[in-house]
Amino acid sequence: MPHSHHPHHDAGSNTHHAVAGQPTFSLLRLSAWERLAGSAMLLGGLWLLVFLVLA
């Protein structure tokens, strides 16, 4: 008689169920204009750092 080595869980056990976390910030939820404005600010900030380092 074969013997299974898998653990047996009762029906109330949910140890193998995924739990949804809190929603996080996603760039995909932003509109095209918001993404464009954000990338422009990021690029402007990077250029500002470049000019501060060279000055």
N, CA, C and O atoms as a DFTB+ gen file, in Angstrom:
220 C
 N C O
     1  1       0.851      -1.181       0.000
     2  2       0.000       0.000       0.000
     3  2       0.894       1.240       0.000
     4  3       1.701       1.415       0.913
     5  1       0.760       2.112      -1.019
     6  2       1.619       3.301      -1.096
     7  2       1.274       4.296       0.002
     8  3       0.113       4.474       0.368
     9  1       2.298       4.927       0.506
    10  2       2.114       5.893       1.583
    11  2       2.485       7.280       1.058
    12  3       3.590       7.473       0.552
    13  1       1.579       8.239       1.175
    14  2       1.821       9.595       0.708
    15  2       2.588      10.383       1.765
    16  3       2.293      10.299       2.957
    17  1       3.565      11.139       1.314
    18  2       4.365      11.951       2.236
    19  2       3.923      13.408       2.236
    20  3       4.577      14.258       2.840
    21  1       2.805      13.700       1.555
    22  2       2.308      15.061       1.530
    23  2       1.552      15.349       2.821
    24  3       0.784      14.516       3.301
    25  1       1.777      16.547       3.382
    26  2       1.049      16.878       4.616
    27  2      -0.446      17.050       4.333
    28  3      -0.840      17.550       3.279
    29  1      -1.238      16.641       5.263
    30  2      -2.681      16.775       5.126
    31  2      -3.139      17.991       5.919
    32  3      -2.790      18.165       7.086
    33  1      -3.930      18.826       5.254
    34  2      -4.456      20.026       5.900
    35  2      -5.964      19.907       5.986
    36  3      -6.610      19.299       5.133
    37  1      -6.506      20.500       7.031
    38  2      -7.958      20.486       7.134
    39  2      -8.558      21.512       6.177
    40  3      -7.832      22.331       5.615
    41  1      -9.852      21.474       5.990
    42  2     -10.521      22.338       5.009
    43  2     -10.436      23.809       5.402
    44  3     -10.493      24.671       4.525
    45  1     -10.304      24.122       6.674
    46  2     -10.251      25.510       7.114
    47  2      -8.876      26.132       6.978
    48  3      -8.724      27.336       7.189
    49  1      -7.885      25.356       6.637
    50  2      -6.533      25.877       6.527
    51  2      -6.360      26.599       5.201
    52  3      -6.667      26.048       4.144
    53  1      -5.869      27.833       5.254
    54  2      -5.645      28.578       4.015
    55  2      -4.176      28.969       3.892
    56  3      -3.865      30.095       3.503
    57  1      -3.278      28.056       4.218
    58  2      -1.859      28.371       4.172
    59  2      -1.346      28.495       2.743
    60  3      -0.285      29.082       2.529
    61  1      -2.061      27.965       1.767
    62  2      -1.593      28.001       0.387
    63  2      -2.350      29.010      -0.457
    64  3      -2.204      29.025      -1.679
    65  1      -3.155      29.850       0.170
    66  2      -3.914      30.845      -0.575
    67  2      -3.162      32.160      -0.594
    68  3      -2.601      32.579       0.418
    69  1      -3.151      32.809      -1.748
    70  2      -2.499      34.108      -1.862
    71  2      -3.379      35.173      -1.221
    72  3      -4.605      35.139      -1.333
    73  1      -2.736      36.112      -0.553
    74  2      -3.452      37.214       0.079
    75  2      -3.103      38.480      -0.676
    76  3      -1.924      38.787      -0.855
    77  1      -4.098      39.216      -1.117
    78  2      -3.863      40.443      -1.876
    79  2      -3.312      41.521      -0.954
    80  3      -3.830      41.744       0.140
    81  1      -2.258      42.186      -1.408
    82  2      -1.669      43.260      -0.633
    83  2      -2.361      44.575      -0.934
    84  3      -3.309      44.632      -1.717
    85  1      -1.881      45.614      -0.309
    86  2      -2.436      46.937      -0.551
    87  2      -2.043      47.386      -1.960
    88  3      -0.939      47.089      -2.416
    89  1      -2.929      48.091      -2.646
    90  2      -2.558      48.577      -3.981
    91  2      -1.401      49.566      -3.890
    92  3      -1.375      50.428      -3.011
    93  1      -0.462      49.435      -4.792
    94  2       0.709      50.297      -4.780
    95  2       0.621      51.298      -5.927
    96  3      -0.253      51.194      -6.788
    97  1       1.521      52.256      -5.931
    98  2       1.555      53.268      -6.990
    99  2       1.955      52.607      -8.300
   100  3       2.912      51.834      -8.340
   101  1       1.246      52.900      -9.349
   102  2       1.539      52.328     -10.655
   103  2       1.600      53.432     -11.694
   104  3       0.696      54.263     -11.780
   105  1       2.674      53.440     -12.491
   106  2       2.792      54.430     -13.553
   107  2       1.771      54.185     -14.651
   108  3       1.443      55.102     -15.405
   109  1       1.265      52.960     -14.752
   110  2       0.301      52.649     -15.791
   111  2      -1.048      53.303     -15.542
   112  3      -1.856      53.417     -16.464
   113  1      -1.307      53.735     -14.309
   114  2      -2.579      54.380     -14.002
   115  2      -2.583      55.851     -14.360
   116  3      -3.639      56.484     -14.359
   117  1      -1.408      56.414     -14.670
   118  2      -1.323      57.832     -14.997
   119  2      -1.696      58.061     -16.452
   120  3      -1.522      57.184     -17.298
   121  1      -2.210      59.247     -16.730
   122  2      -2.527      59.601     -18.115
   123  2      -1.237      59.908     -18.869
   124  3      -0.169      60.033     -18.271
   125  1      -1.352      60.026     -20.181
   126  2      -0.169      60.315     -21.003
   127  2       0.438      61.667     -20.628
   128  3       1.660      61.810     -20.597
   129  1      -0.415      62.665     -20.341
   130  2       0.103      63.982     -19.985
   131  2       0.806      63.959     -18.640
   132  3       1.815      64.637     -18.448
   133  1       0.273      63.178     -17.709
   134  2       0.920      63.080     -16.395
   135  2       2.272      62.380     -16.503
   136  3       3.231      62.771     -15.836
   137  1       2.349      61.348     -17.339
   138  2       3.634      60.673     -17.551
   139  2       4.621      61.598     -18.234
   140  3       5.804      61.609     -17.892
   141  1       4.142      62.380     -19.206
   142  2       5.014      63.322     -19.904
   143  2       5.533      64.403     -18.954
   144  3       6.714      64.748     -18.985
   145  1       4.649      64.931     -18.113
   146  2       5.062      65.957     -17.145
   147  2       6.053      65.379     -16.137
   148  3       7.032      66.035     -15.780
   149  1       5.801      64.160     -15.683
   150  2       6.713      63.538     -14.726
   151  2       8.082      63.275     -15.316
   152  3       9.098      63.486     -14.654
   153  1       8.115      62.815     -16.556
   154  2       9.410      62.559     -17.179
   155  2      10.144      63.865     -17.467
   156  3      11.372      63.913     -17.393
   157  1       9.404      64.926     -17.796
   158  2      10.037      66.231     -18.020
   159  2      10.651      66.753     -16.719
   160  3      11.757      67.294     -16.729
   161  1       9.939      66.592     -15.603
   162  2      10.486      67.041     -14.312
   163  2      11.709      66.214     -13.922
   164  3      12.688      66.751     -13.402
   165  1      11.650      64.924     -14.173
   166  2      12.791      64.062     -13.857
   167  2      13.997      64.439     -14.704
   168  3      15.112      64.545     -14.194
   169  1      13.772      64.640     -15.986
   170  2      14.868      65.023     -16.873
   171  2      15.422      66.397     -16.490
   172  3      16.636      66.602     -16.511
   173  1      14.544      67.334     -16.144
   174  2      15.000      68.648     -15.703
   175  2      15.815      68.557     -14.423
   176  3      16.818      69.255     -14.275
   177  1      15.394      67.703     -13.499
   178  2      16.155      67.526     -12.264
   179  2      17.527      66.923     -12.513
   180  3      18.509      67.304     -11.877
   181  1      17.586      65.981     -13.444
   182  2      18.892      65.388     -13.773
   183  2      19.825      66.418     -14.412
   184  3      21.016      66.457     -14.102
   185  1      19.281      67.253     -15.309
   186  2      20.103      68.308     -15.916
   187  2      20.561      69.302     -14.856
   188  3      21.691      69.789     -14.911
   189  1      19.694      69.607     -13.894
   190  2      20.074      70.508     -12.820
   191  2      21.241      69.926     -12.017
   192  3      22.172      70.646     -11.657
   193  1      21.187      68.643     -11.744
   194  2      22.310      68.008     -11.049
   195  2      23.593      68.061     -11.861
   196  3      24.672      68.275     -11.308
   197  1      23.482      67.868     -13.168
   198  2      24.658      67.946     -14.034
   199  2      25.271      69.343     -13.956
   200  3      26.485      69.484     -13.805
   201  1      24.434      70.370     -14.059
   202  2      24.960      71.730     -14.031
   203  2      25.525      72.096     -12.657
   204  3      26.479      72.869     -12.565
   205  1      24.939      71.542     -11.587
   206  2      25.486      71.819     -10.252
   207  2      26.842      71.157     -10.067
   208  3      27.714      71.710      -9.398
   209  1      27.028      69.983     -10.650
   210  2      28.310      69.289     -10.520
   211  2      29.377      70.002     -11.350
   212  3      30.524      70.109     -10.918
   213  1      29.009      70.493     -12.545
   214  2      29.987      71.149     -13.406
   215  2      30.321      72.561     -12.940
   216  3      31.385      73.076     -13.284
   217  1      29.451      73.198     -12.173
   218  2      29.673      74.593     -11.750
   219  2      30.719      74.676     -10.662
   220  3      31.032      75.768     -10.188
